[in-house]
Amino acid sequence: MIEKAQHSQTSAQELAGMGRALIAYLRPAEAEGVRGYAIHGADGTILGFAPTEAQAIVALREHGMELVSVH
């Protein structure tokens, strides 16, 4: 007889928190009058700002994060 495995329920907030330190996305933004890109964690938290997309991507890689595309 095969026993059923017990699965715990994971909330959407918990799932977002798991990827927060690994996954990020960029959004055009403005900070102190400078147009650039806001860096967001998986849960939507703003992690940083870079004046260019290239600089934002370098910052992500330096922190071991993966850039994902969100549409």
N, C-alpha and C positions, 0 to 999 in steps of 0.2 A: 504494500500500500504506500502510495506517495503522500507525504505530508505536505500541507500547504505552508509555504513560507509566509511569515508575517512581514508586512510592509508598513513602514511608518509613513504617515502623511507629511509631506513637505510643502510648506506654504510658498506662494510666489515670492514673498519677501525673503524667506530663507534661501530660496534658489538664487535670487539676485545677489544676496550677500555672499554666497559661495563664489560667485564669479567676479565680485567687485574688484578684487586685487589682481585679477588676471585678464579681464576683458574691458575694453574701453571703446568709446566712439567719440567722434568729433562733431561739433556744430559751429557754424559761423557765429561769431559773437563780437561784442565791443566791450573793452575794459579801459576806463580812464581815457576815452576818446580814441583809442587805438583799435582798429579793426583787426580781427584775427580769428583764432579758433579756441573754443572752450573744450577742454578734455573732460569727458564724463565717464564715471565708472558704470558698471553694469546696472546698478540700481538707480542711475540718473544723477548721483552726487557729482557736483563739479569738483574735479581734482586739480585742475590747473588751467592755464591759458598760455597760448603761444601766438606770436604775431604772424607766423606762416604755418601752412599745413605741414611742410617739410619739417619744421622745428618741432611741431606737435608730435609727429610720427617718431622722430628721433627720441624725444622725451619718453614716449611710451616704451620704446624698445630698451632704453637705458634702465627702465624700471621693471623690465621683464613682462610687460603687458602686451596683449594682442589686440590689434585694431580690428573692429568688426564694422560692417556696413549695416546700417539700419535704414529701412525705407518706410 
